[in-house]
Each structure stands twice: as structure tokens, then as C-alpha cells.
Amino acid sequence: MSEAEINPEIADIGARLERTNELLQRMLAEVAKTPSTHAIFVDAGYVYAAAGLLVAGTEDRRAFDLDAEGLIEAFIDKARIIFADSRLLRVYWYDGARRRIHTSEQQSIAELPDVKVRLGNLNANNQQKGVDSLIRTDLESLARHRAISDAALVGGDEDLVSAVEAAQGYGARVHLWGIEAGEGRNQAEPLLWEVDSQRTFDLDFCKPYVTRRPVTTYEHEGEPPPSRDQVRFIGAQIAATWLAERGREVMAELLPGHPYLPGPVDQDLLIEAEKLLQRSLRGHAILRRSLRDGFWHHLQSQY
């Protein structure tokens, strides 16, 4: 008499094990057929600052043009080489905008195929807020749902460490891409320590996508400069415009700093005033003080 006849339960267990093994083999075969997937996560603030400084010598976005479409395509091509047996899910482009309303440039980027624009807020100091948390949310979600096996992260902020750790916790590999720094580093060391690999793009890679804008000059030979009252009025006019465009909450963030304006805001004020006056205020310290006085006077009167 066979063992199976003696103990039918053993035979039943054996049959179940065989079926389970067959099922596992089929699943493994299907997984082997499924290509891996990668996505590219771009911190636009980092790219503008690093590429602008490397190619144009400045981090000020107003001083140069960035061919975002061309650069995104270059990133996609590079990923196609690095992740040769993988398909692209999409490119995520993270940037800041006032009240999270797309600029015309951001709208153009959003219309590109395989690109998703995600916006954080831009405060009165032209600083991005909420971008790092958006990156973490997307990285973690895609890794958790096994939507990606590899993530190329273009950025340098230490706050991205938690995003890297979250994605890695679900089995995704995170590869840090950066832009060459003229001196030192433009990526946080803790971030470099956490990622699975690192890659840096040099000047030759970035140069085709950054073009410095010509400097606008206003020449009025023989004409007297504007009066202090004229300039003060222009400062108040700009404050009123910004209150309407940027919102009271954003502008209120400037009040604790009176009588000083953050550098980027002061530059915005100067450039806007020069456009309205059609005159340069560079080298006119007294007029620039009048401009700020008018700006502050109107701003404070609204609160």
C-alpha cells in the first residue's frame, strides 16, 4: 500500500504545493517580461540657479533664458542611455509660482508630452515653498505602487533626503543628477550620501540651453533725471500693482523687514521702476531710496 493511500492528507498537500509552484513560476515569468520603469524628477529652482550660474554667471532668472524643452529632452535622452532596459513613465517638473498660478513659460512646459508640471508657492522673497514636499509625495507614491523601479532626481536640497528614503523604503532606486558647480558643491552632502548613484552634468551639457539676455539700457543724454517725487510716486504705484497681483497675504510677509527689502524683491522693484520711467536708476542712490520710500509708504498704508 502506498504512502498516499495510507495518508490521503499528505497527497492533498503535495498536490497543492505543486499547483502553488506552477503559479509562482507563471508569475515570475510574467514579471520577467514586464520592463522596468523610470521617472525623472526635476527641481526647476535648482536647475535655474545652478545652470544659470554655470553658464551665465548668475542665478537671477531675469538675466537669462532657459530652453526648458530642450533641457528636458536632453534629460530624457540621458535616461534612455542609463536605463537602457527601462521605459519612461514621465518627467515631473517642480517649480514655484505666486498663488500656484502657472506662468506662460510653465504653461508651455506643461503642454510638452510626457511632462507634468507641479507647482509650489512663491513667496514675497521669490523663494519656493512646498516644492520639496511635492517631490516626496510623488516619489513615495510611485515607489509604493511599484509604478517605478528607478528615479532620476535633479536637485540638491537637503530636504529631499526624506523623499529619497521614502522611495528607497519601497524598493525603488534613486539616482541623483546634478549640475556642475564652479566652486564647491551645489548639492547637500546628506543627500549625496543617501542616493544609489550620482551623476553631474558639465558646462558643455548645459551651455546649449542657457542664453544670457541682453542688458537693457535707457539713454537720455542732456535730460535731467526724474525728480524724487516722481520716483516716489512710481514706488507707490508698483506697491499697489503688486498688492493686486501678488495678494495681501504675500505682500504682508515683507512688513516685518521694514525699512529693508529682500534682495530679489529690491531688484524686482528697481527693474519695474526703470521700465515705467524709461530711465536707469543705477548709480542714483538718492532716487533709489525715494523709490523704496514710496513703495513702503503705500504698502504700510494698506495694513
C-alpha positions in Angstrom: 0.0 0.0 0.0 1.4 3.5 -1.0 2.0 6.3 1.4 -0.7 8.3 -0.3 -3.2 5.6 0.3 -2.2 5.4 3.9 -2.4 9.2 4.5 -4.6 11.0 1.9 -3.9 14.3 3.6 -0.2 14.1 2.6 -1.2 13.5 -1.0 -3.5 16.5 -1.0 -0.9 18.8 0.5 1.6 17.6 -2.2 -0.9 18.4 -4.9 -1.5 21.9 -3.5 2.3 22.6 -3.3 2.7 21.6 -7.0 -0.1 24.0 -8.0 1.4 26.7 -5.9 4.8 26.2 -7.5 3.3 26.3 -11.0 1.5 29.6 -10.1 4.7 31.2 -8.8 6.6 30.1 -11.9 4.0 31.7 -14.1 4.1 34.9 -12.1 7.9 35.1 -12.2 7.7 34.6 -16.0 5.3 37.5 -16.3 7.4 39.7 -14.1 10.5 38.9 -16.3 8.5 40.0 -19.4 7.5 43.3 -17.8 10.0 46.1 -18.5 11.2 48.3 -15.6 10.0 51.9 -15.5 11.8 55.1 -14.6 10.8 58.7 -14.0 12.7 62.0 -13.8 12.0 64.4 -11.0 13.4 67.9 -11.7 13.6 70.7 -9.1 13.4 73.7 -11.5 14.6 76.1 -8.9 17.8 74.2 -8.6 18.2 73.8 -12.3 17.7 77.6 -13.0 20.1 78.6 -10.2 22.8 76.0 -11.0 22.7 76.2 -14.8 22.4 80.0 -14.8 25.4 80.4 -12.5 27.5 77.9 -14.5 26.7 79.3 -18.0 25.6 82.9 -17.5 27.4 83.7 -14.2 24.2 84.5 -12.4 21.3 82.8 -10.5 18.9 85.6 -11.4 16.3 84.1 -13.8 15.6 87.5 -15.3 19.2 87.7 -16.6 19.0 84.6 -18.9 16.6 82.4 -20.8 16.5 78.6 -20.2 15.4 76.3 -23.0 13.4 74.1 -20.7 12.0 71.9 -23.6 15.5 71.3 -24.9 16.9 70.5 -21.5 14.0 68.1 -20.6 14.6 66.3 -23.9 18.3 66.0 -23.0 17.4 64.6 -19.6 15.1 62.0 -21.3 17.9 61.0 -23.8 20.4 60.6 -21.0 17.9 58.4 -19.0 17.3 56.4 -22.1 21.0 55.5 -22.2 21.4 54.9 -18.5 18.2 52.9 -18.0 18.6 51.0 -21.3 16.1 48.3 -20.5 13.5 50.6 -18.9 10.7 52.7 -20.2 10.0 56.3 -19.2 6.9 56.9 -17.1 7.1 60.7 -17.3 9.1 63.8 -16.3 8.0 65.7 -13.3 8.9 69.4 -13.3 8.6 71.2 -9.9 8.6 74.9 -9.8 7.2 77.8 -7.8 4.5 80.3 -8.8 2.6 83.0 -7.0 -0.6 81.6 -5.7 0.3 78.4 -7.7 -0.9 80.0 -10.9 1.1 78.9 -14.0 3.2 81.5 -15.8 3.2 81.4 -19.6 6.5 79.6 -19.5 5.2 77.0 -17.1 2.1 76.5 -19.3 4.4 75.8 -22.3 6.3 73.2 -20.3 3.1 71.6 -19.0 2.0 71.1 -22.6 5.1 69.0 -23.5 4.5 65.3 -24.0 5.4 63.1 -21.0 5.9 66.1 -18.7 3.8 67.0 -15.6 4.3 70.4 -14.0 3.8 70.5 -10.3 3.7 73.9 -8.6 4.6 75.1 -5.1 4.1 78.6 -3.9 6.4 81.5 -4.5 6.6 83.9 -1.5 7.3 87.6 -1.5 11.0 86.9 -1.3 10.8 84.8 -4.5 11.5 81.7 -2.5 9.8 78.4 -3.4 7.6 76.9 -0.7 6.2 73.4 -0.7 8.2 72.0 -3.7 10.2 69.5 -1.6 7.0 68.1 -0.1 5.5 67.7 -3.6 8.6 65.7 -4.7 8.4 63.5 -1.6 4.7 62.8 -2.2 5.2 61.8 -5.8 8.4 59.8 -5.2 6.9 57.9 -2.3 3.5 57.2 -4.0 5.1 56.0 -7.3 7.5 53.7 -5.4 4.8 52.4 -3.1 2.6 51.4 -6.0 5.5 49.9 -7.9 5.0 52.4 -10.7 8.7 53.0 -11.0 11.8 51.0 -10.3 14.3 53.9 -10.8 14.0 57.6 -10.1 16.4 60.2 -11.5 16.3 63.2 -9.1 17.7 66.5 -10.4 18.1 68.7 -7.3 20.4 69.5 -4.4 18.3 70.5 -1.3 19.0 68.6 1.9 15.2 68.5 2.5 15.0 65.9 -0.4 16.7 63.3 1.8 13.3 62.2 3.3 11.9 61.8 -0.2 14.9 59.6 -1.2 14.5 57.5 2.0 10.7 57.1 1.4 11.2 55.8 -2.2 14.0 53.5 -1.2 11.9 52.1 1.5 9.5 50.7 -1.1 12.3 49.2 -3.2 12.9 52.0 -5.8 16.5 53.1 -6.6 17.1 56.8 -6.6 19.8 58.3 -8.8 20.9 61.9 -8.0 21.7 64.1 -11.0 23.3 67.5 -10.6 24.8 70.4 -12.4 28.5 71.2 -12.2 29.4 73.9 -9.6 32.1 76.4 -10.4 33.3 76.2 -6.8 32.5 73.8 -4.1 29.2 71.9 -4.3 25.6 72.9 -5.0 24.1 69.7 -3.6 23.8 68.9 0.1 26.2 66.2 1.4 23.5 64.3 3.3 21.6 63.9 0.0 24.7 62.6 -1.8 25.1 60.0 1.0 21.6 58.6 0.7 21.2 58.1 -3.1 22.1 55.0 -5.0 24.2 56.7 -7.6 25.3 60.2 -8.6 25.9 62.0 -12.0 27.0 65.5 -12.7 26.3 67.5 -16.0 29.1 69.8 -17.0 29.3 73.1 -18.9 29.2 71.5 -22.3 26.0 69.7 -21.5 24.2 72.8 -20.1 25.5 75.5 -22.4 23.1 74.9 -25.4 20.1 75.5 -23.1 21.1 78.8 -21.4 21.2 82.1 -23.1 22.1 85.4 -21.3 19.6 88.2 -22.0 21.0 91.5 -23.4 21.2 94.3 -20.8 18.5 96.9 -21.3 19.8 100.5 -21.1 18.0 103.8 -21.1 19.9 106.7 -22.5 18.6 110.2 -22.3 21.6 112.4 -22.9 21.1 116.0 -21.8 17.8 115.3 -20.0 17.6 115.8 -16.2 16.9 112.7 -14.1 13.4 112.3 -12.7 12.6 114.1 -9.5 12.4 112.4 -6.1 8.7 112.9 -6.1 8.3 111.2 -9.5 10.3 108.2 -8.3 8.4 108.1 -5.0 5.1 108.0 -6.9 6.4 105.2 -9.1 7.3 103.2 -6.0 3.8 103.6 -4.6 2.3 102.6 -8.0 4.4 99.4 -8.0 3.3 98.6 -4.5 -0.4 99.0 -5.5 0.1 96.8 -8.6 1.9 94.1 -6.6 -0.8 94.1 -3.9 -3.4 93.4 -6.6 -1.3 90.8 -8.5 0.5 89.0 -5.6 -2.1 89.3 -2.9 -2.2 90.9 0.5 -1.0 87.8 2.3 2.1 87.5 0.2 2.9 91.2 0.5 2.4 91.2 4.3 5.4 89.0 4.6 7.6 92.0 3.7 6.3 94.2 6.6 8.5 92.8 9.4 11.6 93.6 7.4 10.9 97.4 7.1 12.8 99.5 6.1 14.7 96.8 4.2 13.6 94.8 1.2 14.9 91.3 0.5 17.5 91.4 -2.3 15.4 89.7 -5.0 12.4 91.9 -4.2 14.5 95.1 -4.3 15.8 94.1 -7.7 12.3 93.5 -8.9 11.3 96.9 -7.7 14.2 98.6 -9.4 13.7 96.8 -12.7 9.9 97.6 -12.7 10.6 101.2 -11.9 13.1 101.6 -14.7 10.6 100.2 -17.2 8.0 102.6 -16.1 10.3 105.6 -16.0 12.3 104.5 -19.1 15.3 105.7 -17.2 18.1 103.9 -15.4 18.3 104.4 -11.7 21.7 102.7 -11.4 24.1 104.9 -9.6 21.3 107.2 -8.2 21.3 106.2 -4.6 19.0 109.0 -3.5 16.4 108.2 -6.2 16.5 104.5 -5.2 15.8 105.5 -1.6 12.9 107.6 -2.8 11.6 104.6 -4.8 11.7 102.4 -1.7 10.1 105.2 0.4 7.2 105.4 -2.0 6.8 101.6 -2.0 6.9 101.3 1.8 4.5 104.3 2.3 1.8 102.8 0.1 2.3 99.2 1.4 2.1 100.2 5.1 -1.0 102.4 4.4 -2.9 99.3 3.3 -2.4 97.4 6.6 
